[in-house]
């Protein structure tokens, strides 16, 4: 299981010592357990006892380190957001680098990177379950993850599409097209088994992923840049 480096307070009483290191490790274990349990059971059904049994920690760790169950829930969301942000930031930087390539090429590359991040990622399935549950509830945990990932990516994509078309990056029509494209792509991860079943594939390998990415980008670029050519497999 991938280890999460949660945002934590590394000191106790202002001193970093053996107890502080133990405290930090306890917090990391509790946050990891929280992602797994909340992802499996949902917020309401996840009891503090179940959380602590999964973490192998004392029940008092939740109020002591996180102020309560809701605080732990948000800490779990923040841990996922921090991890995901590190993967989104390079994509966004390359997308916005106007001196590196033309807008259409940068958009195509960003979509390819996004697809690889979604489909090729090795994050535990509990992370996906956690996100699906909080997205369904549209709660504070969802907003933490959304604001760290899809919001800045959508904004950068809109600005680059606008640069390619001469349109308005804040225009409702463009915003709607971007939302539909990115939401459809997110389903590649949340509905991975349906995708494989529909294609008659037992698993994804490098060749299949490349074929899938090419076709998805072709469709996405057609939606974002009507009439564009020379990217995404020859639109």
C-alpha positions in Angstrom: 0.0 0.0 0.0 1.4 3.4 -1.0 2.3 5.5 2.1 0.8 8.9 2.4 2.8 11.8 3.8 0.0 13.7 5.5 0.2 17.3 6.5 1.0 17.1 10.2 2.6 19.0 13.1 6.0 17.4 13.6 6.6 18.8 17.0 5.3 18.3 20.5 5.5 21.1 23.0 7.8 22.9 20.6 10.4 20.1 20.6 11.2 17.6 17.9 12.3 14.5 19.7 11.5 10.8 19.7 8.0 11.4 21.0 7.4 13.9 18.2 8.6 11.4 15.6 6.3 8.8 17.0 3.4 11.3 17.0 4.0 12.1 13.4 4.1 8.5 12.4 0.9 7.8 14.3 -0.8 10.6 12.4 0.4 9.2 9.1 -0.9 5.8 9.9 -4.3 7.2 11.1 -4.7 9.2 7.9 -3.9 6.2 5.7 -6.4 4.1 7.6 -9.0 6.9 7.3 -8.6 7.0 3.5 -9.2 3.2 3.4 -12.1 3.1 5.8 -13.9 6.2 4.6 -13.4 5.0 1.0 -14.9 1.6 1.9 -17.7 2.6 4.2 -18.4 6.3 3.7 -18.2 9.1 6.3 -21.4 8.3 8.2 -20.8 4.5 8.5 -17.1 4.8 9.4 -16.9 4.6 13.2 -14.0 5.9 15.1 -13.4 2.4 16.5 -13.1 1.0 13.0 -10.7 3.8 12.0 -8.5 3.1 15.0 -8.6 -0.7 14.6 -7.4 -0.2 11.0 -4.7 2.2 12.0 -3.6 0.1 15.0 -3.7 3.2 17.2 -5.3 4.3 20.4 -8.9 5.7 20.1 -7.7 8.9 21.7 -5.5 9.6 18.7 -8.4 11.1 16.7 -9.4 13.9 19.0 -5.8 14.5 20.1 -4.3 14.8 16.6 -7.3 15.8 14.5 -9.9 17.3 16.8 -12.5 14.6 15.9 -13.8 12.4 13.2 -14.6 15.3 10.8 -11.1 16.7 11.2 -9.6 13.4 10.4 -11.9 13.1 7.3 -10.6 16.5 6.0 -7.0 15.5 6.8 -7.5 12.4 4.7 -8.8 14.6 1.8 -5.9 17.0 2.2 -3.4 14.1 2.0 -4.9 13.0 -1.3 -5.0 16.6 -2.5 -1.3 17.1 -1.7 -0.3 13.9 -3.4 -2.4 14.7 -6.5 -1.2 18.3 -6.7 2.4 17.2 -7.2 1.2 15.3 -10.3 -1.0 18.0 -11.7 1.5 20.9 -11.3 4.0 19.7 -14.0 1.1 19.1 -16.4 -0.3 22.6 -15.8 3.2 24.2 -16.1 3.9 22.5 -19.5 0.4 23.4 -20.7 0.9 27.1 -20.0 4.4 27.3 -21.4 3.7 29.3 -24.6 7.3 29.4 -25.6 7.6 25.6 -25.7 5.0 24.7 -28.4 1.9 25.9 -30.2 -1.4 25.8 -28.2 -2.9 22.8 -29.9 0.2 20.7 -29.3 0.3 21.7 -25.7 -3.4 20.9 -25.2 -2.9 17.5 -26.8 0.1 16.7 -24.6 -1.7 17.8 -21.5 -4.7 15.6 -22.3 -2.3 12.7 -22.9 -0.6 13.3 -19.5 -4.0 13.5 -17.8 -5.2 10.3 -19.3 -2.0 8.5 -18.3 -2.4 9.9 -14.8 -5.9 8.6 -14.6 -5.5 5.2 -16.2 -1.9 4.4 -15.6 -1.7 5.5 -12.0 -1.0 2.9 -9.3 -2.8 4.6 -6.5 -4.8 2.3 -4.2 -8.4 1.7 -5.1 -9.4 3.2 -1.7 -8.3 6.6 -3.0 -10.7 6.3 -5.9 -13.5 5.1 -3.6 -12.8 8.0 -1.2 -13.0 10.6 -4.0 -16.2 9.0 -5.5 -17.9 9.1 -2.2 -17.0 12.7 -1.3 -17.7 13.8 -4.9 -21.2 12.3 -4.6 -21.7 14.3 -1.3 -20.1 17.5 -2.8 -18.8 18.1 0.7 -15.7 19.9 2.1 -13.5 16.9 1.4 -14.5 17.0 -2.3 -13.7 20.8 -2.5 -10.3 20.3 -1.0 -9.4 17.7 -3.7 -11.1 19.6 -6.5 -9.4 22.9 -5.6 -6.0 21.3 -5.6 -6.4 19.4 -8.9 -9.2 19.9 -11.4 -9.9 23.5 -10.8 -6.4 24.8 -11.7 -6.1 22.2 -14.5 -9.5 23.3 -16.0 -8.4 27.0 -15.7 -5.1 26.4 -17.5 -6.8 24.3 -20.2 -9.4 27.1 -20.8 -6.7 29.7 -21.1 -4.8 27.6 -23.7 -7.9 26.7 -25.7 -8.8 30.4 -25.7 -5.3 31.2 -27.0 -5.7 28.7 -29.8 -9.1 29.8 -30.8 -9.2 33.5 -29.9 -12.2 32.8 -27.7 -13.0 33.8 -24.1 -11.4 31.6 -21.5 -14.2 32.5 -19.1 -17.0 32.0 -21.6 -19.8 29.6 -20.6 -19.6 27.6 -23.8 -15.9 26.9 -23.4 -16.3 26.1 -19.7 -19.1 23.7 -20.5 -17.1 21.9 -23.2 -14.1 21.6 -20.9 -16.2 20.3 -18.0 -17.8 17.7 -20.2 -14.4 16.5 -21.6 -12.7 16.3 -18.2 -15.6 14.7 -16.5 -15.8 12.0 -19.2 -12.1 11.4 -18.8 -12.4 11.0 -15.0 -14.9 8.2 -15.7 -11.9 6.3 -17.2 -10.7 5.8 -13.6 -13.9 5.6 -11.6 -15.5 3.2 -14.2 -12.4 1.4 -15.3 -13.9 -2.1 -15.2 -16.8 -1.0 -17.4 -14.3 0.4 -19.8 -12.4 -2.9 -20.0 -15.6 -5.0 -20.2 -17.0 -2.8 -23.0 -13.8 -3.2 -25.0 -13.5 -6.9 -24.3 -10.2 -6.4 -22.6 -9.0 -8.3 -19.5 -6.4 -5.6 -18.6 -4.7 -2.5 -19.9 -1.2 -2.9 -21.3 1.1 -0.3 -22.9 -0.2 -0.8 -26.4 -3.9 -0.7 -25.4 -3.3 2.4 -23.3 -1.7 4.2 -26.3 -4.5 3.3 -28.6 -7.1 4.4 -26.0 -5.3 7.6 -25.3 -5.0 8.5 -29.0 -8.8 7.9 -29.6 -9.8 9.8 -26.5 -7.7 12.8 -27.4 -9.0 12.8 -30.9 -12.5 13.1 -29.6 -11.6 15.6 -26.9 -9.7 17.9 -29.3 -12.6 17.9 -31.7 -14.9 19.0 -28.8 -12.4 21.7 -27.5 -11.0 22.8 -30.8 -13.5 22.3 -33.6 -11.7 21.9 -36.9 -8.2 21.6 -35.4 -5.8 19.3 -37.2 -2.4 17.7 -36.6 -2.9 16.5 -33.1 -4.5 13.6 -31.2 -4.0 11.1 -34.0 -4.9 13.4 -36.9 -8.2 15.2 -36.3 
